[in-house]
Amino acid sequence: MASDAEAPRSKLRWLLLLAGLTVLAVGVGGAGGLYMVATIEKAVTEKKKLEEEQVQKIVAYDASFSLANIGTVVTNLASPSDVWIRLEASIVVKTGAFPNPGPIAAEIRQDLLGYLHTLSVAQIEGPSGLAHLREDLTERVQLRSKGQVRDFFIETLVVQ
């Protein structure tokens, strides 16, 4: 009979051992999960801080700069001559660099008109053509203003 009494105790020990191991596994899993969540939250917070710092660095203009509208330039292209181009642009200048930005804007507008009149449609087609056009126009604006213009923006460009 002693062996019959040991059988339920042996089963009880196994059940207690399994219950203890289950509780231990749940505890370790929960602790591991909490650790991973804390690590991920920390990484996300650091990434947000870095992104915010980068956004703050991108802002390149403050109150000492002003935006001057060049106006609209409309001309036909060199090839084919029945295709017209319309450009609206602006420049960013340091406030006080020009007592009156109107005359320099008019000079830049005339320079852009002369340059655009020499282009062909093939030269301004596609994204790379537009990028080259912007670079060329920016260079002309820099030359005309003797480096006083900080940046050049194409607002509207229509070719028809």
N, C-alpha and C positions, 0 to 999 in steps of 0.2 A: 503494500500500500504506500510505502514511502515513495516509490517511483510515480505513483498516481498523483501524489500531492506535489511533487517537484515539477510535473508537466505544466500545471497552470502557472506556477511561479516562473518557470523558464519562459513561457509565453508572455507573461507580464513583464519580465525583464526585457525581452526583445521589443515589446511594444513601447516600454518606457525609453529604451535606447533609441528606437526609431523616432519617437516623439521628440526626444532631446536633440537628435541630429536634424530633424525637420526645423525645430525652433532655431538651432544654430545656423542652418542654411538660410532661413528667412532673415535672420539678423545680419548675417554677412552680406547677403544680397541687397538688403535695404541700405546698409551702411555703404556698400559699393555704389549703389545707385545715387545716394545723397552726395557722395564724393564726386561722382561724375557730373551731376547737375551743378554742383558748386564750381567745378572746374570749367564747365561749358559757359556758365554765366559770367565767370571772370574773363574768359577769352572773348566773349561777345562784348562785354563792357570795354575791354582794352581796344577791340577793333572799332567800336563806335567812337572812342576818344581819338584814335588815329584818323578816322574819317573826318571828324569835326575839325581837327588840326589842319588837315589837307584842304578842307573847304575854306577855312579862314585864310590859308596861304594863297588860294586862287584869287581872292578878291584883290585886284591889283590897283584899283582906283579909289581915291578918297576925295574929299571936298576940294582938294587943290587942283583937280582936273575938271575940265568941262567938255561937253560934246558940242561940236559945231557941225551943222548940216551943210554939206557942199551944195546940195541942190540936185536937180535932175539934168542928166546929160543924155541927149538923144542925137543919134547920128546913124548913117548907113555904114555898113561894113565894106571893106575893100573888095571882098570876094565872097559871094556874089553881091553885086552892088544894090540889088533890090531887097536885101535883108537889112532890117533896121535893129538897132540895139538901144535899149533904154536902161540907164543906170542911175540909181539913187544911192548916195553914200554919205557917210559922216566921218569926221575925224575927231580924235581925242587930243586935246591940247592942254598944256599946263596953264592954269588960270594966270593971266598976266603976261604970258609969252608974247602975245600979240595984243596991242591996245585995242584993235578992232579986228576980229577974225574974218570980217566980210571980204576985205581985199585978198587975203591969202586964200580964202575959199574960192573966190572967183578965179584966181590964177591957177589953182589946182583943178578947178572945173574945166578951164580951157586946155590945160595940159592933158587931162583925161580924155577930153573930146578929140584932141589930135591923135592920141594913142589909139583910142577905140576905132577911129576911122581907118587905121592901118591893118586891122585884124581881119582874119577870115573866119568863117563858121567852123572850119576844121580845128582851128587853134583853141576854141573855147568849148568844144564838145566834151561832154562827160565830166566826171568828178576831177580827174587830173587836169583837164583843161581849165576848169573853174579855179582850181588851186593855183595853177600857174598864172592865171589872169589876176587873181588876188595878190599874189606875190609881186607881179610886175607893177600893178597899180600902187601897192604899198611902197615899193621902191621909188616910183616916180613922185609920190607924195612926199616921201622923206627927202628926196633931192630938191624938190620945189620949195619945201619949208625949211631947208638947211638943218634938218634933224630936230626941229621944234615940235613936230607932230609925234605924239606917242604911239598912236595906233590908227588904223584905217578900217572901217567897216563897210561892207557892201550890204545895203539894206534891201535893195530890190534890183534884180537883173532880169530883163525881159528881152528875148531875141525873137523877132518875128519877120 
